[in-house]
Amino acid sequence: MKVSRNNPDQLILSNTPWLIGIMLVVFILCFVGAGLFMATEGGEGILFGIFFALVGGGLGFGAFCVFVRRVQVILDRRSNSILIRRQSIFGYDTVEHDLSNLSHAEVETTTSSRKGTSSKMHRPVLILEKGMSAGRHPIVEAYVSGCGAQRMVDAVNAWLPAHKVDSDIQSA
């Protein structure tokens, strides 16, 4: 994820998984191309080539559907809203919350262990302390390694205090 816009009125965080999307398209094209090449060779290779293209291309397409999702989080002072937009090959989903209900953001961490080693995975989470949608709201569903989640949390927490000060001045 990256910060797309950071000004006093609006903070936009976005994630567009270009690399994994391109890699999966290349994977699909390789399997379908190889399968069709085998199918055009004739003989017994026709059925195997079609099977190879359908299974390889189908697995790649399934992975594309599962892993390629665009996420955009918009914190907007003027409309006092938080918009969490998710877009996949199957459609578009938007969840809206009141910005005044946002307390802070934090990093949620999980530990996975494999073959005697453990690694920590993280994701950024928005904490809404009041309102109908009070609770923890992950910005992205997947946990990832690295410091990207912490950067997003730091950006939200740095941007948020100015909003709290503006709200206090307006209510006085």
C-alpha positions in Angstrom: 0.0 0.0 0.0 1.0 3.6 -0.5 -0.2 7.0 0.4 -1.7 8.5 -2.8 -2.8 11.8 -1.3 -2.0 13.5 2.0 -3.3 17.0 2.5 -5.2 18.6 5.4 -8.6 17.7 4.0 -8.0 14.2 2.7 -5.8 11.2 3.2 -5.9 8.5 0.5 -4.3 5.1 0.9 -4.3 2.8 -2.1 -3.1 -0.7 -3.1 -3.1 -1.8 -6.7 -1.3 -5.2 -7.0 0.1 -4.7 -10.4 3.1 -7.0 -10.0 1.1 -10.1 -9.0 -1.6 -9.3 -11.6 1.0 -9.2 -14.4 2.7 -12.3 -13.1 -0.6 -14.2 -13.1 -1.5 -13.0 -16.6 1.9 -14.2 -17.9 1.3 -17.6 -16.1 -2.1 -17.9 -17.7 -0.8 -17.0 -21.2 2.2 -19.5 -20.8 -0.1 -22.4 -19.9 -2.8 -21.7 -22.5 -0.2 -21.0 -25.2 1.7 -24.2 -24.4 -1.5 -26.2 -24.3 -2.7 -24.9 -27.6 0.7 -25.5 -29.1 0.5 -29.2 -28.0 -3.0 -29.4 -29.3 -2.0 -28.3 -32.7 0.7 -30.9 -33.0 -1.9 -33.5 -33.6 -2.1 -37.2 -32.5 -2.6 -38.0 -28.9 -1.3 -34.5 -27.9 -4.6 -32.9 -28.7 -6.4 -34.0 -25.6 -3.4 -33.5 -23.4 -2.8 -30.0 -24.8 -6.4 -29.0 -24.3 -6.3 -30.4 -20.7 -3.0 -28.6 -20.1 -4.4 -25.3 -21.3 -7.7 -25.6 -19.4 -6.2 -26.7 -16.1 -3.2 -24.4 -16.2 -5.2 -21.4 -17.4 -8.0 -22.2 -15.0 -5.7 -22.3 -12.0 -4.1 -19.1 -13.0 -7.5 -17.4 -13.5 -8.6 -18.7 -10.1 -5.5 -17.3 -8.5 -6.1 -14.0 -10.3 -9.6 -13.8 -8.9 -8.5 -14.5 -5.4 -5.3 -12.4 -5.1 -5.8 -9.4 -7.4 -7.9 -6.9 -5.5 -7.6 -3.1 -5.6 -8.1 -1.4 -2.2 -8.5 2.3 -1.6 -9.1 4.0 1.8 -10.2 7.6 1.8 -10.3 9.6 5.0 -12.1 12.9 4.1 -12.5 15.7 6.6 -15.0 17.7 4.5 -17.6 14.9 4.4 -16.5 13.5 7.8 -16.3 10.0 6.2 -14.0 7.0 5.8 -14.5 5.1 2.6 -13.0 1.7 2.2 -13.3 0.6 -1.5 -12.5 -2.9 -2.7 -12.5 -3.9 -6.3 -12.0 -7.3 -7.7 -12.8 -9.1 -11.0 -16.3 -9.9 -9.5 -17.3 -6.3 -8.6 -16.9 -3.3 -6.5 -17.7 -2.9 -2.8 -17.7 0.3 -0.7 -18.0 0.5 3.1 -18.5 3.9 4.7 -17.9 5.0 8.3 -18.0 8.3 10.1 -14.5 9.8 10.5 -15.5 11.2 13.9 -15.7 7.6 15.2 -12.1 6.8 14.2 -9.9 6.6 17.3 -6.6 5.6 15.7 -5.0 3.0 13.5 -2.8 0.1 14.6 -0.8 -2.8 13.2 -2.3 -6.3 13.7 0.3 -9.0 13.8 0.2 -12.7 13.4 3.0 -15.2 13.7 3.4 -18.2 11.4 5.9 -20.9 12.0 7.3 -23.3 9.4 10.1 -25.9 9.7 11.4 -24.5 13.0 11.4 -20.8 11.9 8.7 -18.2 12.7 7.9 -15.1 10.8 5.6 -12.2 11.7 3.0 -10.9 9.3 1.2 -7.6 9.6 -1.8 -5.7 8.4 -3.1 -2.1 9.1 -6.4 -1.9 11.1 -8.6 1.1 11.7 -10.1 1.3 15.3 -13.6 2.8 15.5 -14.5 3.3 19.1 -18.1 4.5 18.8 -21.0 4.3 16.4 -22.8 1.4 14.8 -19.6 0.1 13.3 -17.4 0.2 16.4 -14.6 -2.3 16.3 -11.5 -3.2 14.3 -11.7 -2.7 10.5 -8.8 -4.1 8.5 -7.7 -2.0 5.6 -6.6 -5.0 3.7 -7.6 -8.6 4.4 -4.2 -10.3 3.9 -1.3 -10.2 6.3 2.0 -9.3 4.7 5.6 -9.1 5.8 7.7 -6.0 5.8 7.0 -2.5 7.1 4.2 -1.4 4.7 1.5 -1.9 7.4 3.4 0.3 9.8 3.8 3.0 7.2 0.1 3.1 6.6 -0.7 3.2 10.4 1.8 6.0 10.9 0.3 8.0 8.0 -3.2 7.6 9.4 -2.2 8.4 13.0 -0.1 11.5 11.9 -3.0 12.8 9.8 -5.7 12.1 12.4 -4.8 14.6 15.2 -5.4 17.6 13.0 -8.9 16.3 12.4 -9.5 16.0 16.1 -8.3 19.6 16.7 -10.6 20.9 13.9 -13.6 19.0 15.3 -12.9 20.4 18.8 -12.7 24.0 17.4 -16.0 23.6 15.4 -17.9 22.1 18.4 -16.8 25.0 20.7 
